[in-house]
Amino acid sequence: MSLPSNRFQAVDVLRGLTLALMIVVNMSISDTLSFSQLLHSTWNGFTLTDAVFPTFLFVMGNALGFTLERYETQGRTVLLRKVAVRTGIMFLCGLVVSNFPFFTFQDGAVHWVSLSQLRIMGVLQRISLAYALATLIVHVSGTRGAVIYIAAALIGNVWLNAVFGDNTLAGNLALKLDTFVLGASHLYRGEGIPYDPEGLLGTLPAVVNVLAGYLAVLYVRKRPEGRTPLPLLFSAGLALIVLSLALNGWVPINKKLWTSTYVLCATGLDLVVLAALILLVDVWKVRWLSAYFEIFGKNALAIYILAELLMALAWTIQVGAHPLFLWIFEAGFRWLPGKWASLLFALAFAQVCWLVAFIMDRKRIYVRI
């Protein structure tokens, strides 16, 4: 099996597919108007939506498997500067996305969000920190250090949650840590109590998703001559999924706590999907499958931020008695049955975002950090 060593199209396709799915699931109107697989698990469990965030981290690890060697040739100082700058910019972008548009409408008046109420953590913040930690681990200690960290993080995560907390919303260790370090006023407030599903403690096992993506690509690139990598990726993925399900009775699969079984399940799924995409896109050259999602993948960060900001504005701007988001849904998509209307609405918005990505690609505009 002949595979390029410098880049796999499958990685760009997986990144684009993940972004497209992320946009679709974030467009949920309500729990009652969305298919169950397009919603996060209420607490324990695993849905298609729960697979999106860890896959984004996994793909970041894939990219690291191609770029780290090049950065290391420029010297440690340059590498550390790149990591620090990228982490800082991504974290700041996350602060904007998590709090945009920084005001709310209440009783016909504009109320600005106080600095004391800003949400500090979020999706991009966790991505930035996980990327930085994973890069430093691999740079300092190589694949051996990555494997040691993976084992320590997964086992330590189970131990910490068992000894110092529980797996409930109100009693988990992550909540206690975030409340102590960040303060309750800086946490996400969509869970009924101040609790951030992208908080500090869960970032440590999230690094495992990045490292798993890195090791997967490294194995495909550096495998012994003549050995086909896909069967091992596929079988390893299935094994991790089975292991996570077997352990689920003791350590629940939980995205909001980022439990170790959740990491195993998501990583297993990512390995299976990556193996399938490498076969389809890089080996069998199924171009029609790759072209659409590659467009998304080339500007994933920019399109994700655009989608999040547009959605935040659409929920904030009022048209009559309703947010613009609901007004568009009612005016353009309500003629369909409820859940199908919600899905078509989400797909239409994703297509708008794709058109922006397409125009950027045609004009060779690529946003890189």
N, C-alpha and C positions, 0 to 999 in steps of 0.2 A: 504494500500500500504506500503510495507516494503522497507525502504531505509536505507543504512548505514549512521551513523551520522559522521563518521570520514573522509570519502572521497567518492566522486562519480566518477566513471569512466567517466561519461559524461563530466566532466570538462577537463580531460586529452584529451578526443576525440575532444572536441571543440577547445582546444589549438592547437592540431595537425592539425585539419582541417583548422584553421585560418592560421597557418604557411604555410601549403601546398598552400593555396590560395594566400598568400602573395608572395611566391616564384614565382608562375605562373604569377601573374599580374605584378611583377617587371621585368619579362623577355620580356616585350613588345618590338618588333622590331621598330615599328612606329605606329602612329595613323591609318594610312591607311591599315596596315597589322594586325590589332588587332580587335577583336570583341568589340563592344562598351561597353559591360558590364565588359570587362577586362581592361578598361581604367578609370582613374579618370574623373569625370565631369570637363569640362573645367573651369567652375566657379560655378554657382548655379546648383543644381540637386543632384541626388543620384544614384549611380551604385553599382553593386556587389563589385567592387574594393573599393569604398568609405566605405564599411562596414568593411573592414579588420582591419584597425588600431584601431578603437574604440572597436572592438571585442577583440583584444589583451589586451586592457586596462580592459575590462569587465572581461576577464578570470583571469587577475592578481587580480582583486577584489574578484573573486571566491576563488582563492587560499588563499587570505588574510582571508577569512571567516573561513578557516580551521586552519590556522597557528597562527593567532594573539593571541589567548588565550594561546597557548603554550609558545609563546615568553613572554607574560605578566607575566606568573608565574615565569620567571627568573629574574624579577625585571626591573624597568624602565631604569636603567643605561644600562643593557645588551640590552634591546629592542632598545633604542636610538642608541647604538653603532652599532647594526645589521643594523638598517635602514640607518645610515650614511654611513657605509661601502658599503652596497649594492647599495645605491644611487650613491655614488662616483664612484664605479667600473663600474656601468652601464653607467654613464654619460661619463666616459673616453672611454669606448668601443664605445659609440656613436660618440665621436670625431674622433676616428680612422675610423669607418665605413663611416662617412660623408665626410671624406677628403682623404681616401685611393684611390690610392697608393701614394699620396703626390707629384706626379709629372705628367707632361703631355709631350707628344711628339709634337713638333711644328717645322716644317721645318727641320726635321731630327735630331733635337737636343732635349735633355732632359731639361725640365724647372721645377725646384722644386717649390712647392707651398710655398709662403712666409707666415710667421706667421700672417702677417697683412691681409692675404686673407683667413685664415682658417674659415670654416663655424662652428659656435659655437653650434647652435641648430640642431636638427634632430630627427629622430624617437626614438632612444633609449634615447636620452636626455630628450625628453618629457615624455617617459615612466618612467624614473627614478624619475623625479620631481613629476609627478602625483602620483606615488607609495608612495613617501615620504610624500607628503601632505595628501593623503588619510589615510595613516597609522597613522599619528599624529592626524588627526581629530578624527578618531574612538577611538584611545587610550585615548585621553584627554577628549573627550565629548560624546563618545558612539554613539549609533544609533540616539539619539535625535540630537546630533551635526551634524551627517551625513545628516540627513533630512534637517536641517536648512541650511547647506552649499549648498546642492543641490538646494534648492529654491532660496537662495541668489545668487548663481553663475549663474543660468539660467536667473533670472530676471535682475541681474546686468549686465550680458553680453549683453542683449538686450538694456538696458539703455545706457551703455557706448558707444556702437557702434552707437546708434542713436544720441547721444548728441555730441560726440567728433570725429565722423568719418562718413563714409557711407559704403555701401556694395560693393564698386568698388575696383578693384585691386590697383589703385593708391591713393585712398582716405580713405582707411580703417584705423581704429585706431591701429590695430596690426602692420601695417607697420610703422606708426609714432613712436610707442613705441620701436619697435626693432631697428629702425634707430637711435633713440636717445640713447638707452641703449647700444646696441651692436655695432652699426656703420654699414653703408651700405655695407662695404667691407667684413663683416662677415656673410652676409645673403646669402641664396640660390639664385642662379642666373639662374634658369631654367624657370622663369615665364615671361621673357622679360625685367623685371626690378628687381633690388635687392629686393626680398620679400621672407620671409621664412614661408611656410605653417605650419611648426612646431615651430613657434616662442613662445615668452613669454606669450602674452595675451591669446592665445588659450589654453595654458596649464591649466588655471584656470577652464574653463568648462570641459576640458578633465578629471579633477579629478572626475567629476560627473560620468563618465563612470566607473571608478574604484569603487567608492562608490556604484553604482547601482549593480555591480557584487557582492560586499561584502554583501549588504542587501539581494540580491536574495538568495545566499547560506545560509545566516543566517536564513532567513525565512524557507527554506526547512529543515534545521537542527533543528530549535527550534519551529517548528509549533506545535500547540496543538495536543495531542494524538488523533489519529483517523481521522484527517483532511488530505485530499489529497491535496498536494501543487500545483500540475501541472495545474489544471484549472485556479487558480488565476494567476500563472506566465503567462500562455498563454493569458488570457483575459487582463491582465495588459499590456502585450506586444502589443497586437492589439490596445488597447486604446491609447498607446503612439504613435504608428504609425499613427493612424487616427488623433490624436491631432496635430502631426507635419505637416501632409498634410493640415489640416485645417488652420494652422497658416502660411503656406508657402507663402501666398500672402503678408503677412506683414513682416515676418522675413524669408528670403529665406533659404532653406536647403543648406548649403555650407560647405563642408569639409575643404576647405583651410582656411576659417575663423573660423571654428569650432563653428558655430552658435548654439544657443540654440535649434532650430528646428532640426538641424543635430544631436545633442546629443539625443533628444527625439526619432527621427527616428531610429538611430543606436541602442539605448538601447532597444527600443521596439522589433526590430528584434532579438536582442540577447536573450531577455527573451523568445520569441517564440521558437527559435532554442534550447536554453538550456532545455526548457520544453520537446521538442520533443526528444532530445538526452537522457535525463533522462529516459523517457518512453521506448525508444528503447534499450538503453544500460544497464541501471541499473534495470529496471523493467522486460522487456521482454527478456533480456540477448541475444541480437542479436550480437553475438561475431564477426561474419565476418565483421560487420560494424565498430567495435571498434578497432580491432587488428591493422589494418594498420595505422590509425591516432594516436593511442596511442604511436607508435614508434616515430613519429614526436614530440608528446607532451612531451615526457620524457626528451628531450634535445632541447627544442624549442629555447632557447637563443643561444646556441652554433651553431645550424644548421642555424639559421637566419644570424648570423654573418658570418659563412662560406659562405653561399649563396651570401651575399652582397659583400664579398671580392673577391670571384671568378668572379662575374659579373663585378666588377670594373676592375679586371685584364684583363678579356676578352675584355673589351672595350678599354683598354689601349695598350695592346700588338698588334703590327702591323704584319700582314701577307701580304706581298706585299703592295698593296695600301689600304687595308681594315683592320679594327680591327678584331682580332681573333673571336670575337662574331659573326660578320657578315659572316666571312669566314666559320665558322662551320655551320651557318644557310644555306648559299648558297650551300655548299658542301653536306650537309646531309638531308636537308628538303625542298629544293626549288621545288622538283618534285610534291609536293602537291599544291592545290590551295592556294593563298596567305594567307588568314586568318587561314585556317586549318593548313598550314605549320607553321605559327607562334605559334599556340596553341600546336601542337605536339612538337615543339622545346622546349616550356616552360614546358610541361609535362615531357619530357625526362630529362630535367635538374632537375626538382623536384624529379624525380625518382632517379637520381644520389645522390641527397642530402638525400633522404630516405634511400638509401643503406648505406650511412655513418652513419646515425642515427641507422640503424638496427645493424651494426657492433658494434657501441658503446654500444647498449643495450645488445647484446650478451656477450660482454666483461665486462658488468656491469660498464661502464664508464658513469657517469652522472655529467654534469657540473652544479654546483650550486653556486649561489652567496649569 
